[in-house]
Amino acid sequence: MTDKTNPAGNPAKGGAGLEEARLRQQAIGVKLRHMFDEVVNEPVPDEFLDILRRADERGTDGGGA
């Protein structure tokens, strides 16, 4: 008789294995969204804002290359 389980012990058809994989992917997605939200909500350093302002001023003055 043949063994109908994979090395992880899940059924060969993968019903429970697929559900477990979906749950893992969903958990990863939730964590990635949380990390992204944290980065987006971090304050922008003043020095960086100054660099952006100067670049905007140069662009509007026509002082580009």
Backbone as CSV, one residue per row, in Angstrom:
resi,resn,N_x,N_y,N_z,CA_x,CA_y,CA_z,C_x,C_y,C_z
1,MET,0.856,-1.195,0.000,0.000,0.000,0.000,0.891,1.245,0.000
2,THR,0.447,2.300,-0.676,1.248,3.524,-0.773,0.891,4.479,0.346
3,ASP,1.876,5.286,0.719,1.677,6.298,1.763,1.081,7.541,1.118
4,LYS,-0.045,8.012,1.602,-0.732,9.170,1.004,-0.468,10.457,1.772
5,THR,0.618,10.541,2.499,0.972,11.775,3.205,2.319,12.258,2.703
6,ASN,2.499,13.550,2.765,3.793,14.109,2.402,4.684,14.099,3.637
7,PRO,5.957,14.437,3.512,6.856,14.400,4.671,6.385,15.256,5.845
8,ALA,5.612,16.300,5.593,5.136,17.148,6.685,3.951,16.518,7.403
9,GLY,3.417,15.425,6.861,2.315,14.753,7.500,0.955,15.248,7.061
10,ASN,0.887,16.151,6.103,-0.385,16.656,5.604,-0.928,15.709,4.542
11,PRO,-2.233,15.659,4.344,-2.786,14.793,3.308,-2.234,15.155,1.935
12,ALA,-2.096,14.150,1.087,-1.513,14.353,-0.242,-2.324,15.341,-1.064
13,LYS,-3.637,15.393,-0.918,-4.459,16.317,-1.693,-4.241,17.754,-1.262
14,GLY,-3.735,17.984,-0.067,-3.343,19.318,0.355,-4.453,20.187,0.898
15,GLY,-5.629,19.653,1.187,-6.726,20.471,1.702,-6.332,21.236,2.950
16,ALA,-5.872,20.522,3.961,-5.460,21.180,5.205,-4.167,21.964,4.992
17,GLY,-3.283,21.437,4.153,-2.022,22.118,3.877,-2.235,23.439,3.157
18,LEU,-3.178,23.442,2.220,-3.471,24.688,1.505,-4.064,25.726,2.440
19,GLU,-4.944,25.282,3.315,-5.558,26.213,4.272,-4.497,26.793,5.204
20,GLU,-3.572,25.937,5.630,-2.487,26.406,6.502,-1.603,27.407,5.771
21,ALA,-1.310,27.142,4.499,-0.490,28.060,3.704,-1.205,29.398,3.531
22,ARG,-2.520,29.364,3.288,-3.278,30.614,3.158,-3.251,31.411,4.459
23,LEU,-3.398,30.720,5.572,-3.360,31.412,6.868,-1.996,32.043,7.113
24,ARG,-0.930,31.323,6.725,0.419,31.883,6.872,0.586,33.124,6.003
25,GLN,0.134,33.045,4.748,0.241,34.197,3.852,-0.556,35.377,4.378
26,GLN,-1.730,35.107,4.926,-2.551,36.178,5.485,-1.847,36.829,6.667
27,ALA,-1.237,36.019,7.532,-0.516,36.564,8.691,0.677,37.405,8.232
28,ILE,1.375,36.938,7.213,2.506,37.710,6.684,2.013,39.035,6.127
29,GLY,0.895,39.011,5.399,0.327,40.242,4.843,-0.046,41.236,5.923
30,VAL,-0.644,40.740,6.998,-1.032,41.626,8.110,0.203,42.269,8.718
31,LYS,1.250,41.475,8.938,2.479,42.033,9.533,3.143,43.044,8.592
32,LEU,3.164,42.733,7.284,3.765,43.671,6.334,3.001,44.993,6.295
33,ARG,1.671,44.926,6.319,0.873,46.166,6.337,1.159,46.969,7.597
34,HIS,1.284,46.283,8.723,1.570,46.964,9.987,2.931,47.657,9.921
35,MET,3.938,46.949,9.390,5.269,47.547,9.272,5.241,48.739,8.325
36,PHE,4.545,48.618,7.200,4.447,49.709,6.241,3.794,50.925,6.875
37,ASP,2.698,50.696,7.615,2.012,51.805,8.286,2.925,52.514,9.276
38,GLU,3.744,51.744,9.994,4.673,52.363,10.942,5.678,53.259,10.214
39,VAL,6.206,52.781,9.093,7.197,53.561,8.335,6.553,54.820,7.766
40,VAL,5.357,54.677,7.213,4.665,55.828,6.619,4.384,56.898,7.670
41,ASN,4.101,56.485,8.886,3.738,57.434,9.934,4.935,58.011,10.685
42,GLU,6.157,57.586,10.316,7.340,58.159,10.959,7.506,59.611,10.503
43,PRO,7.970,60.480,11.394,8.185,61.873,10.987,9.357,61.981,10.022
44,VAL,9.271,62.955,9.117,10.346,63.202,8.153,11.338,64.160,8.810
45,PRO,12.635,63.816,8.811,13.632,64.701,9.424,13.657,66.076,8.751
46,ASP,13.888,67.114,9.560,13.927,68.488,9.058,14.969,68.676,7.952
47,GLU,16.139,68.029,8.098,17.181,68.177,7.082,16.690,67.669,5.729
48,PHE,15.949,66.572,5.744,15.439,66.014,4.495,14.392,66.946,3.885
49,LEU,13.551,67.523,4.719,12.552,68.470,4.220,13.231,69.688,3.605
50,ASP,14.332,70.149,4.213,15.086,71.278,3.650,15.649,70.933,2.273
51,ILE,16.178,69.725,2.125,16.717,69.291,0.836,15.610,69.285,-0.215
52,LEU,14.442,68.788,0.158,13.316,68.753,-0.784,12.861,70.159,-1.163
53,ARG,12.828,71.068,-0.182,12.432,72.456,-0.472,13.398,73.106,-1.453
54,ARG,14.698,72.908,-1.208,15.706,73.495,-2.101,15.591,72.920,-3.505
55,ALA,15.334,71.629,-3.600,15.185,71.008,-4.926,13.960,71.568,-5.629
56,ASP,12.873,71.786,-4.897,11.678,72.372,-5.497,11.951,73.786,-5.980
57,GLU,12.672,74.567,-5.173,12.985,75.944,-5.562,13.845,75.975,-6.823
58,ARG,14.811,75.094,-6.930,15.652,75.038,-8.117,14.830,74.645,-9.337
59,GLY,13.884,73.739,-9.143,13.055,73.295,-10.249,12.137,74.368,-10.746
60,THR,11.600,75.200,-9.865,10.686,76.261,-10.280,11.442,77.462,-10.835
61,ASP,12.715,77.624,-10.434,13.509,78.755,-10.925,14.100,78.467,-12.305
62,GLY,13.953,77.234,-12.780,14.520,76.893,-14.072,16.019,76.679,-13.993
63,GLY,16.540,76.449,-12.808,17.969,76.284,-12.631,18.426,74.863,-12.807
64,GLY,17.670,74.067,-13.531,18.051,72.673,-13.766,19.187,72.555,-14.749
65,ALA,19.630,71.321,-14.989,20.762,71.081,-15.887,20.392,71.231,-17.336
